[in-house]
């Protein structure tokens, strides 16, 4: 995978964190249900409980990953550059109480 492809995927995740976490949760629960249904001798309620637990673990991992991305953006200053265009310019004359 090229660096630009990785960067564009990372940027999409940064811009759509909730959608990424929701998609991961949905695919996780679907995959877990499919796996559990292939296991013979298990009650339906147990299969659903296992699928939910797997999806919760995936969601926690996705949220931790989103937190790492957010931390990296704050550390690198990328987030401040992204929002700088929405902030009014800082004028030193607008704060006369500061020296």
Biopython code that builds the backbone (N, CA, C, O; Angstrom):
import numpy as np
from Bio.PDB.StructureBuilder import StructureBuilder

atoms = [
    (1, "UNK", "N", (0.854, -1.174, 0.000)),
    (1, "UNK", "CA", (0.000, 0.000, 0.000)),
    (1, "UNK", "C", (0.901, 1.238, 0.000)),
    (1, "UNK", "O", (1.825, 1.342, 0.807)),
    (2, "UNK", "N", (0.630, 2.149, -0.889)),
    (2, "UNK", "CA", (1.456, 3.345, -0.971)),
    (2, "UNK", "C", (1.131, 4.295, 0.176)),
    (2, "UNK", "O", (0.076, 4.210, 0.805)),
    (3, "UNK", "N", (2.063, 5.191, 0.424)),
    (3, "UNK", "CA", (1.901, 6.139, 1.539)),
    (3, "UNK", "C", (0.701, 7.060, 1.311)),
    (3, "UNK", "O", (-0.017, 7.378, 2.259)),
    (4, "UNK", "N", (0.474, 7.491, 0.064)),
    (4, "UNK", "CA", (-0.649, 8.390, -0.201)),
    (4, "UNK", "C", (-1.987, 7.677, 0.012)),
    (4, "UNK", "O", (-2.944, 8.281, 0.496)),
    (5, "UNK", "N", (-2.053, 6.402, -0.348)),
    (5, "UNK", "CA", (-3.279, 5.623, -0.129)),
    (5, "UNK", "C", (-3.548, 5.470, 1.371)),
    (5, "UNK", "O", (-4.682, 5.625, 1.826)),
    (6, "UNK", "N", (-2.495, 5.166, 2.130)),
    (6, "UNK", "CA", (-2.622, 5.062, 3.583)),
    (6, "UNK", "C", (-3.043, 6.403, 4.179)),
    (6, "UNK", "O", (-3.901, 6.453, 5.060)),
    (7, "UNK", "N", (-2.441, 7.486, 3.699)),
    (7, "UNK", "CA", (-2.761, 8.824, 4.214)),
    (7, "UNK", "C", (-4.214, 9.192, 3.909)),
    (7, "UNK", "O", (-4.892, 9.787, 4.747)),
    (8, "UNK", "N", (-4.692, 8.840, 2.715)),
    (8, "UNK", "CA", (-6.078, 9.172, 2.373)),
    (8, "UNK", "C", (-7.058, 8.345, 3.210)),
    (8, "UNK", "O", (-8.107, 8.849, 3.609)),
    (9, "UNK", "N", (-6.721, 7.074, 3.478)),
    (9, "UNK", "CA", (-7.570, 6.258, 4.351)),
    (9, "UNK", "C", (-7.568, 6.816, 5.767)),
    (9, "UNK", "O", (-8.617, 6.883, 6.408)),
    (10, "UNK", "N", (-6.415, 7.209, 6.256)),
    (10, "UNK", "CA", (-6.301, 7.781, 7.597)),
    (10, "UNK", "C", (-7.115, 9.070, 7.697)),
    (10, "UNK", "O", (-7.786, 9.313, 8.700)),
    (11, "UNK", "N", (-7.049, 9.893, 6.648)),
    (11, "UNK", "CA", (-7.798, 11.158, 6.650)),
    (11, "UNK", "C", (-9.303, 10.883, 6.665)),
    (11, "UNK", "O", (-10.055, 11.599, 7.326)),
    (12, "UNK", "N", (-9.749, 9.844, 5.935)),
    (12, "UNK", "CA", (-11.165, 9.511, 5.951)),
    (12, "UNK", "C", (-11.595, 9.091, 7.344)),
    (12, "UNK", "O", (-12.661, 9.496, 7.808)),
    (13, "UNK", "N", (-10.782, 8.284, 8.022)),
    (13, "UNK", "CA", (-11.111, 7.843, 9.382)),
    (13, "UNK", "C", (-11.153, 9.038, 10.328)),
    (13, "UNK", "O", (-12.022, 9.110, 11.196)),
    (14, "UNK", "N", (-10.216, 9.981, 10.166)),
    (14, "UNK", "CA", (-10.204, 11.172, 11.015)),
    (14, "UNK", "C", (-11.473, 11.985, 10.804)),
    (14, "UNK", "O", (-12.059, 12.483, 11.765)),
    (15, "UNK", "N", (-11.901, 12.123, 9.550)),
    (15, "UNK", "CA", (-13.079, 12.934, 9.249)),
    (15, "UNK", "C", (-14.393, 12.237, 9.573)),
    (15, "UNK", "O", (-15.401, 12.905, 9.801)),
    (16, "UNK", "N", (-14.401, 10.912, 9.596)),
    (16, "UNK", "CA", (-15.632, 10.145, 9.809)),
    (16, "UNK", "C", (-15.449, 9.106, 10.915)),
    (16, "UNK", "O", (-15.664, 7.915, 10.689)),
    (17, "UNK", "N", (-15.058, 9.544, 12.090)),
    (17, "UNK", "CA", (-14.769, 8.613, 13.186)),
    (17, "UNK", "C", (-15.977, 7.759, 13.565)),
    (17, "UNK", "O", (-15.858, 6.540, 13.689)),
    (18, "UNK", "N", (-17.130, 8.384, 13.748)),
    (18, "UNK", "CA", (-18.306, 7.636, 14.177)),
    (18, "UNK", "C", (-18.761, 6.655, 13.107)),
    (18, "UNK", "O", (-19.176, 5.540, 13.422)),
    (19, "UNK", "N", (-18.687, 7.059, 11.861)),
    (19, "UNK", "CA", (-19.057, 6.159, 10.772)),
    (19, "UNK", "C", (-18.102, 4.968, 10.714)),
    (19, "UNK", "O", (-18.527, 3.841, 10.459)),
    (20, "UNK", "N", (-16.828, 5.212, 10.946)),
    (20, "UNK", "CA", (-15.839, 4.128, 10.927)),
    (20, "UNK", "C", (-16.084, 3.153, 12.079)),
    (20, "UNK", "O", (-16.035, 1.938, 11.887)),
    (21, "UNK", "N", (-16.345, 3.681, 13.263)),
    (21, "UNK", "CA", (-16.609, 2.815, 14.423)),
    (21, "UNK", "C", (-17.914, 2.039, 14.216)),
    (21, "UNK", "O", (-17.979, 0.847, 14.518)),
    (22, "UNK", "N", (-18.943, 2.702, 13.707)),
    (22, "UNK", "CA", (-20.214, 2.025, 13.449)),
    (22, "UNK", "C", (-20.087, 0.941, 12.394)),
    (22, "UNK", "O", (-20.671, -0.133, 12.534)),
    (23, "UNK", "N", (-19.338, 1.209, 11.350)),
    (23, "UNK", "CA", (-19.122, 0.200, 10.301)),
    (23, "UNK", "C", (-18.356, -0.997, 10.845)),
    (23, "UNK", "O", (-18.673, -2.144, 10.531)),
    (24, "UNK", "N", (-17.352, -0.721, 11.659)),
    (24, "UNK", "CA", (-16.591, -1.817, 12.264)),
    (24, "UNK", "C", (-17.483, -2.643, 13.184)),
    (24, "UNK", "O", (-17.391, -3.871, 13.198)),
    (25, "UNK", "N", (-18.342, -1.979, 13.950)),
    (25, "UNK", "CA", (-19.250, -2.695, 14.842)),
    (25, "UNK", "C", (-20.208, -3.573, 14.041)),
    (25, "UNK", "O", (-20.409, -4.742, 14.372)),
    (26, "UNK", "N", (-20.799, -3.008, 12.986)),
    (26, "UNK", "CA", (-21.762, -3.757, 12.187)),
    (26, "UNK", "C", (-21.112, -4.953, 11.504)),
    (26, "UNK", "O", (-21.672, -6.050, 11.501)),
    (27, "UNK", "N", (-19.938, -4.748, 10.929)),
    (27, "UNK", "CA", (-19.259, -5.874, 10.280)),
    (27, "UNK", "C", (-18.796, -6.893, 11.316)),
    (27, "UNK", "O", (-18.794, -8.092, 11.036)),
    (28, "UNK", "N", (-18.410, -6.450, 12.488)),
    (28, "UNK", "CA", (-17.999, -7.367, 13.549)),
    (28, "UNK", "C", (-19.134, -8.232, 14.035)),
    (28, "UNK", "O", (-18.968, -9.438, 14.218)),
    (29, "UNK", "N", (-20.284, -7.626, 14.246)),
    (29, "UNK", "CA", (-21.414, -8.422, 14.731)),
    (29, "UNK", "C", (-21.908, -9.365, 13.637)),
    (29, "UNK", "O", (-22.300, -10.493, 13.933)),
    (30, "UNK", "N", (-21.896, -8.922, 12.372)),
    (30, "UNK", "CA", (-22.311, -9.800, 11.273)),
    (30, "UNK", "C", (-21.344, -10.981, 11.132)),
    (30, "UNK", "O", (-21.774, -12.122, 10.963)),
    (31, "UNK", "N", (-20.056, -10.706, 11.201)),
    (31, "UNK", "CA", (-19.069, -11.783, 11.109)),
    (31, "UNK", "C", (-19.149, -12.739, 12.273)),
    (31, "UNK", "O", (-19.006, -13.949, 12.097)),
    (32, "UNK", "N", (-19.375, -12.214, 13.455)),
    (32, "UNK", "CA", (-19.476, -13.063, 14.637)),
    (32, "UNK", "C", (-20.727, -13.932, 14.589)),
    (32, "UNK", "O", (-20.686, -15.104, 14.964)),
    (33, "UNK", "N", (-21.833, -13.364, 14.132)),
    (33, "UNK", "CA", (-23.057, -14.163, 13.995)),
    (33, "UNK", "C", (-22.839, -15.271, 12.968)),
    (33, "UNK", "O", (-23.237, -16.415, 13.188)),
    (34, "UNK", "N", (-22.204, -14.928, 11.843)),
    (34, "UNK", "CA", (-21.945, -15.935, 10.812)),
    (34, "UNK", "C", (-21.045, -17.049, 11.364)),
    (34, "UNK", "O", (-21.277, -18.228, 11.098)),
    (35, "UNK", "N", (-20.032, -16.672, 12.121)),
    (35, "UNK", "CA", (-19.142, -17.688, 12.703)),
    (35, "UNK", "C", (-19.881, -18.555, 13.721)),
    (35, "UNK", "O", (-19.774, -19.781, 13.700)),
    (36, "UNK", "N", (-20.622, -17.910, 14.601)),
    (36, "UNK", "CA", (-21.324, -18.666, 15.649)),
    (36, "UNK", "C", (-22.400, -19.577, 15.069)),
    (36, "UNK", "O", (-22.659, -20.644, 15.626)),
    (37, "UNK", "N", (-23.039, -19.181, 13.954)),
    (37, "UNK", "CA", (-24.053, -20.023, 13.354)),
    (37, "UNK", "C", (-23.438, -21.263, 12.706)),
    (37, "UNK", "O", (-24.126, -22.261, 12.492)),
    (38, "UNK", "N", (-22.152, -21.198, 12.397)),
    (38, "UNK", "CA", (-21.500, -22.372, 11.803)),
    (38, "UNK", "C", (-21.075, -23.384, 12.868)),
    (38, "UNK", "O", (-20.692, -24.506, 12.537)),
    (39, "UNK", "N", (-21.139, -23.000, 14.122)),
    (39, "UNK", "CA", (-20.779, -23.904, 15.222)),
    (39, "UNK", "C", (-22.000, -24.726, 15.627)),
    (39, "UNK", "O", (-23.008, -24.158, 16.048)),
    (40, "UNK", "N", (-21.928, -26.047, 15.510)),
    (40, "UNK", "CA", (-23.097, -26.881, 15.856)),
    (40, "UNK", "C", (-23.240, -27.035, 17.375)),
    (40, "UNK", "O", (-22.273, -26.924, 18.128)),
    (41, "UNK", "N", (-24.463, -27.292, 17.787)),
    (41, "UNK", "CA", (-24.724, -27.606, 19.190)),
    (41, "UNK", "C", (-24.756, -26.404, 20.119)),
    (41, "UNK", "O", (-24.577, -26.559, 21.327)),
    (42, "UNK", "N", (-24.979, -25.219, 19.588)),
    (42, "UNK", "CA", (-25.014, -24.026, 20.424)),
    (42, "UNK", "C", (-26.423, -23.426, 20.356)),
    (42, "UNK", "O", (-27.006, -23.334, 19.275)),
    (43, "UNK", "N", (-26.962, -23.025, 21.491)),
    (43, "UNK", "CA", (-28.286, -22.423, 21.510)),
    (43, "UNK", "C", (-28.240, -21.039, 20.825)),
    (43, "UNK", "O", (-27.206, -20.371, 20.819)),
    (44, "UNK", "N", (-29.360, -20.639, 20.263)),
    (44, "UNK", "CA", (-29.447, -19.351, 19.562)),
    (44, "UNK", "C", (-29.126, -18.190, 20.491)),
    (44, "UNK", "O", (-28.442, -17.248, 20.090)),
    (45, "UNK", "N", (-29.608, -18.247, 21.721)),
    (45, "UNK", "CA", (-29.357, -17.152, 22.660)),
    (45, "UNK", "C", (-27.861, -17.030, 22.961)),
    (45, "UNK", "O", (-27.349, -15.919, 23.103)),
    (46, "UNK", "N", (-27.168, -18.145, 23.058)),
    (46, "UNK", "CA", (-25.727, -18.115, 23.321)),
    (46, "UNK", "C", (-24.987, -17.547, 22.111)),
    (46, "UNK", "O", (-24.027, -16.793, 22.265)),
    (47, "UNK", "N", (-25.437, -17.911, 20.904)),
    (47, "UNK", "CA", (-24.826, -17.366, 19.691)),
    (47, "UNK", "C", (-24.956, -15.846, 19.637)),
    (47, "UNK", "O", (-24.000, -15.149, 19.296)),
    (48, "UNK", "N", (-26.123, -15.342, 19.968)),
    (48, "UNK", "CA", (-26.350, -13.891, 19.940)),
    (48, "UNK", "C", (-25.519, -13.200, 21.008)),
    (48, "UNK", "O", (-24.960, -12.131, 20.762)),
    (49, "UNK", "N", (-25.432, -13.793, 22.183)),
    (49, "UNK", "CA", (-24.629, -13.212, 23.264)),
    (49, "UNK", "C", (-23.156, -13.176, 22.858)),
    (49, "UNK", "O", (-22.478, -12.176, 23.093)),
    (50, "UNK", "N", (-22.661, -14.237, 22.261)),
    (50, "UNK", "CA", (-21.263, -14.250, 21.807)),
    (50, "UNK", "C", (-21.018, -13.194, 20.727)),
    (50, "UNK", "O", (-19.992, -12.515, 20.737)),
    (51, "UNK", "N", (-21.954, -13.063, 19.810)),
    (51, "UNK", "CA", (-21.816, -12.064, 18.750)),
    (51, "UNK", "C", (-21.776, -10.656, 19.344)),
    (51, "UNK", "O", (-20.983, -9.819, 18.914)),
    (52, "UNK", "N", (-22.623, -10.403, 20.323)),
    (52, "UNK", "CA", (-22.646, -9.079, 20.957)),
    (52, "UNK", "C", (-21.332, -8.798, 21.697)),
    (52, "UNK", "O", (-20.802, -7.690, 21.628)),
    (53, "UNK", "N", (-20.818, -9.797, 22.396)),
    (53, "UNK", "CA", (-19.556, -9.613, 23.115)),
    (53, "UNK", "C", (-18.397, -9.354, 22.155)),
    (53, "UNK", "O", (-17.548, -8.503, 22.419)),
    (54, "UNK", "N", (-18.362, -10.089, 21.040)),
    (54, "UNK", "CA", (-17.313, -9.848, 20.049)),
    (54, "UNK", "C", (-17.424, -8.451, 19.459)),
    (54, "UNK", "O", (-16.417, -7.770, 19.268)),
    (55, "UNK", "N", (-18.651, -8.025, 19.170)),
    (55, "UNK", "CA", (-18.852, -6.686, 18.611)),
    (55, "UNK", "C", (-18.446, -5.605, 19.614)),
    (55, "UNK", "O", (-17.885, -4.581, 19.224)),
    (56, "UNK", "N", (-18.719, -5.820, 20.881)),
    (56, "UNK", "CA", (-18.311, -4.842, 21.892)),
    (56, "UNK", "C", (-16.794, -4.750, 21.988)),
    (56, "UNK", "O", (-16.247, -3.657, 22.134)),
    (57, "UNK", "N", (-16.123, -5.873, 21.910)),
    (57, "UNK", "CA", (-14.651, -5.854, 21.947)),
    (57, "UNK", "C", (-14.102, -5.118, 20.729)),
    (57, "UNK", "O", (-13.158, -4.336, 20.851)),
    (58, "UNK", "N", (-14.684, -5.362, 19.555)),
    (58, "UNK", "CA", (-14.247, -4.646, 18.353)),
    (58, "UNK", "C", (-14.508, -3.144, 18.474)),
    (58, "UNK", "O", (-13.691, -2.331, 18.043)),
    (59, "UNK", "N", (-15.640, -2.784, 19.057)),
    (59, "UNK", "CA", (-15.963, -1.364, 19.225)),
    (59, "UNK", "C", (-14.972, -0.686, 20.160)),
    (59, "UNK", "O", (-14.524, 0.429, 19.889)),
    (60, "UNK", "N", (-14.629, -1.345, 21.248)),
    (60, "UNK", "CA", (-13.630, -0.778, 22.163)),
    (60, "UNK", "C", (-12.286, -0.601, 21.468)),
    (60, "UNK", "O", (-11.604, 0.404, 21.669)),
    (61, "UNK", "N", (-11.909, -1.578, 20.651)),
    (61, "UNK", "CA", (-10.652, -1.466, 19.900)),
    (61, "UNK", "C", (-10.716, -0.317, 18.901)),
    (61, "UNK", "O", (-9.740, 0.415, 18.735)),
    (62, "UNK", "N", (-11.856, -0.152, 18.235)),
    (62, "UNK", "CA", (-12.006, 0.942, 17.274)),
    (62, "UNK", "C", (-11.978, 2.297, 17.972)),
    (62, "UNK", "O", (-11.374, 3.242, 17.463)),
    (63, "UNK", "N", (-12.618, 2.401, 19.119)),
    (63, "UNK", "CA", (-12.598, 3.661, 19.873)),
    (63, "UNK", "C", (-11.195, 3.983, 20.374)),
    (63, "UNK", "O", (-10.783, 5.143, 20.375)),
    (64, "UNK", "N", (-10.464, 2.957, 20.798)),
    (64, "UNK", "CA", (-9.079, 3.173, 21.218)),
    (64, "UNK", "C", (-8.241, 3.635, 20.026)),
    (64, "UNK", "O", (-7.401, 4.524, 20.164)),
    (65, "UNK", "N", (-8.466, 3.034, 18.860)),
    (65, "UNK", "CA", (-7.751, 3.462, 17.659)),
    (65, "UNK", "C", (-8.089, 4.895, 17.286)),
    (65, "UNK", "O", (-7.201, 5.661, 16.910)),
    (66, "UNK", "N", (-9.365, 5.272, 17.385)),
    (66, "UNK", "CA", (-9.772, 6.647, 17.098)),
    (66, "UNK", "C", (-9.141, 7.619, 18.094)),
    (66, "UNK", "O", (-8.777, 8.736, 17.727)),
    (67, "UNK", "N", (-9.012, 7.197, 19.353)),
    (67, "UNK", "CA", (-8.369, 8.048, 20.355)),
    (67, "UNK", "C", (-6.891, 8.244, 20.041)),
    (67, "UNK", "O", (-6.351, 9.333, 20.232)),
    (68, "UNK", "N", (-6.238, 7.189, 19.561)),
    (68, "UNK", "CA", (-4.823, 7.301, 19.186)),
    (68, "UNK", "C", (-4.663, 8.257, 18.009)),
    (68, "UNK", "O", (-3.745, 9.078, 18.000)),
    (69, "UNK", "N", (-5.545, 8.159, 17.019)),
    (69, "UNK", "CA", (-5.493, 9.066, 15.868)),
    (69, "UNK", "C", (-5.721, 10.502, 16.318)),
    (69, "UNK", "O", (-5.030, 11.415, 15.867)),
    (70, "UNK", "N", (-6.684, 10.700, 17.201)),
    (70, "UNK", "CA", (-6.978, 12.045, 17.710)),
    (70, "UNK", "C", (-5.785, 12.603, 18.491)),
    (70, "UNK", "O", (-5.434, 13.773, 18.341)),
    (71, "UNK", "N", (-5.172, 11.774, 19.314)),
    (71, "UNK", "CA", (-3.993, 12.194, 20.073)),
    (71, "UNK", "C", (-2.858, 12.584, 19.128)),
    (71, "UNK", "O", (-2.196, 13.602, 19.329)),
    (72, "UNK", "N", (-2.639, 11.769, 18.098)),
    (72, "UNK", "CA", (-1.591, 12.054, 17.132)),
    (72, "UNK", "C", (-1.858, 13.374, 16.414)),
    (72, "UNK", "O", (-0.936, 14.156, 16.182)),
    (73, "UNK", "N", (-3.130, 13.622, 16.060)),
    (73, "UNK", "CA", (-3.472, 14.886, 15.396)),
    (73, "UNK", "C", (-3.210, 16.080, 16.292)),
    (73, "UNK", "O", (-2.730, 17.114, 15.828)),
    (74, "UNK", "N", (-3.522, 15.946, 17.571)),
    (74, "UNK", "CA", (-3.266, 17.058, 18.497)),
    (74, "UNK", "C", (-1.769, 17.270, 18.701)),
    (74, "UNK", "O", (-1.305, 18.408, 18.775)),
    (75, "UNK", "N", (-1.009, 16.171, 18.793)),
    (75, "UNK", "CA", (0.440, 16.278, 18.990)),
    (75, "UNK", "C", (1.139, 16.884, 17.779)),
    (75, "UNK", "O", (2.049, 17.701, 17.923)),
    (76, "UNK", "N", (0.708, 16.476, 16.578)),
    (76, "UNK", "CA", (1.380, 16.936, 15.366)),
    (76, "UNK", "C", (0.931, 18.326, 14.948)),
    (76, "UNK", "O", (1.595, 18.962, 14.130)),
    (77, "UNK", "N", (-0.168, 18.810, 15.482)),
    (77, "UNK", "CA", (-0.659, 20.128, 15.116)),
    (77, "UNK", "C", (-1.541, 20.105, 13.885)),
    (77, "UNK", "O", (-1.979, 21.161, 13.428)),
    (78, "UNK", "N", (-1.812, 18.939, 13.338)),
    (78, "UNK", "CA", (-2.636, 18.838, 12.134)),
    (78, "UNK", "C", (-4.054, 19.323, 12.397)),
    (78, "UNK", "O", (-4.686, 19.908, 11.517)),
    (79, "UNK", "N", (-4.549, 19.087, 13.590)),
    (79, "UNK", "CA", (-5.911, 19.497, 13.915)),
    (79, "UNK", "C", (-6.019, 21.016, 13.996)),
    (79, "UNK", "O", (-7.007, 21.592, 13.541)),
    (80, "UNK", "N", (-5.017, 21.663, 14.566)),
    (80, "UNK", "CA", (-5.067, 23.119, 14.672)),
    (80, "UNK", "C", (-4.987, 23.766, 13.296)),
    (80, "UNK", "O", (-5.607, 24.803, 13.061)),
    (81, "UNK", "N", (-4.225, 23.161, 12.382)),
    (81, "UNK", "CA", (-4.156, 23.698, 11.020)),
    (81, "UNK", "C", (-5.491, 23.553, 10.303)),
    (81, "UNK", "O", (-5.877, 24.420, 9.520)),
    (82, "UNK", "N", (-6.195, 22.459, 10.570)),
    (82, "UNK", "CA", (-7.469, 22.209, 9.911)),
    (82, "UNK", "C", (-8.527, 23.216, 10.349)),
    (82, "UNK", "O", (-9.356, 23.627, 9.537)),
    (83, "UNK", "N", (-8.512, 23.624, 11.631)),
    (83, "UNK", "CA", (-9.533, 24.519, 12.142)),
    (83, "UNK", "C", (-9.106, 25.978, 12.138)),
    (83, "UNK", "O", (-9.903, 26.847, 12.493)),
    (84, "UNK", "N", (-7.881, 26.269, 11.750)),
    (84, "UNK", "CA", (-7.389, 27.635, 11.783)),
    (84, "UNK", "C", (-8.177, 28.540, 10.848)),
    (84, "UNK", "O", (-8.350, 29.720, 11.151)),
    (85, "UNK", "N", (-8.659, 28.027, 9.723)),
    (85, "UNK", "CA", (-9.385, 28.860, 8.768)),
    (85, "UNK", "C", (-10.746, 29.313, 9.302)),
    (85, "UNK", "O", (-11.328, 30.260, 8.774)),
    (86, "UNK", "N", (-11.260, 28.651, 10.341)),
    (86, "UNK", "CA", (-12.550, 29.026, 10.908)),
    (86, "UNK", "C", (-12.416, 30.020, 12.065)),
    (86, "UNK", "O", (-13.416, 30.585, 12.509)),
    (87, "UNK", "N", (-11.209, 30.236, 12.550)),
    (87, "UNK", "CA", (-10.994, 31.123, 13.685)),
    (87, "UNK", "C", (-10.647, 32.524, 13.206)),
    (87, "UNK", "O", (-9.973, 32.685, 12.188)),
    (88, "UNK", "N", (-11.104, 33.540, 13.934)),
    (88, "UNK", "CA", (-10.745, 34.904, 13.543)),
    (88, "UNK", "C", (-9.256, 35.140, 13.801)),
    (88, "UNK", "O", (-8.675, 34.526, 14.695)),
    (89, "UNK", "N", (-8.647, 36.019, 13.028)),
    (89, "UNK", "CA", (-7.217, 36.297, 13.250)),
    (89, "UNK", "C", (-7.001, 36.949, 14.614)),
    (89, "UNK", "O", (-7.822, 37.742, 15.075)),
    (90, "UNK", "N", (-5.904, 36.608, 15.238)),
    (90, "UNK", "CA", (-5.568, 37.158, 16.550)),
    (90, "UNK", "C", (-4.819, 38.458, 16.328)),
    (90, "UNK", "O", (-3.808, 38.512, 15.629)),
    (91, "UNK", "N", (-5.352, 39.508, 16.948)),
    (91, "UNK", "CA", (-4.743, 40.826, 16.837)),
    (91, "UNK", "C", (-4.209, 41.200, 18.211)),
    (91, "UNK", "O", (-4.928, 41.091, 19.205)),
    (92, "UNK", "N", (-2.963, 41.638, 18.277)),
    (92, "UNK", "CA", (-2.364, 41.984, 19.572)),
    (92, "UNK", "C", (-3.028, 43.217, 20.190)),
    (92, "UNK", "O", (-2.962, 43.390, 21.407)),
    (93, "UNK", "N", (-3.666, 44.075, 19.392)),
    (93, "UNK", "CA", (-4.334, 45.263, 19.910)),
    (93, "UNK", "C", (-5.681, 44.925, 20.541)),
    (93, "UNK", "O", (-6.236, 45.736, 21.282)),
    (94, "UNK", "N", (-6.208, 43.744, 20.256)),
    (94, "UNK", "CA", (-7.520, 43.403, 20.782)),
    (94, "UNK", "C", (-7.470, 42.991, 22.255)),
    (94, "UNK", "O", (-8.513, 42.832, 22.889)),
    (95, "UNK", "N", (-6.266, 42.817, 22.801)),
    (95, "UNK", "CA", (-6.108, 42.450, 24.194)),
    (95, "UNK", "C", (-5.237, 43.499, 24.891)),
    (95, "UNK", "O", (-4.054, 43.256, 25.130)),
    (96, "UNK", "N", (-5.813, 44.667, 25.221)),
    (96, "UNK", "CA", (-4.994, 45.725, 25.811)),
    (96, "UNK", "C", (-4.523, 45.408, 27.239)),
    (96, "UNK", "O", (-3.576, 46.026, 27.725)),
    (97, "UNK", "N", (-5.178, 44.448, 27.914)),
    (97, "UNK", "CA", (-4.769, 44.130, 29.282)),
    (97, "UNK", "C", (-3.522, 43.263, 29.322)),
    (97, "UNK", "O", (-2.939, 43.082, 30.391)),
    (98, "UNK", "N", (-3.100, 42.727, 28.196)),
    (98, "UNK", "CA", (-1.885, 41.916, 28.162)),
    (98, "UNK", "C", (-0.687, 42.780, 27.805)),
    (98, "UNK", "O", (-0.804, 43.725, 27.026)),
    (99, "UNK", "N", (0.462, 42.453, 28.377)),
    (99, "UNK", "CA", (1.667, 43.212, 28.080)),
    (99, "UNK", "C", (2.421, 42.611, 26.924)),
    (99, "UNK", "O", (3.469, 43.127, 26.535)),
]
sb = StructureBuilder()
sb.init_structure("model")
sb.init_model(0)
sb.init_chain("A")
sb.init_seg("    ")
for serial, (resi, resn, name, xyz) in enumerate(atoms, 1):
    if name == "N":
        sb.init_residue(resn, " ", resi, " ")
    sb.init_atom(name, np.array(xyz, "f"), 0.0, 1.0, " ", f" {name:<3s}", serial, name[0])
structure = sb.get_structure()
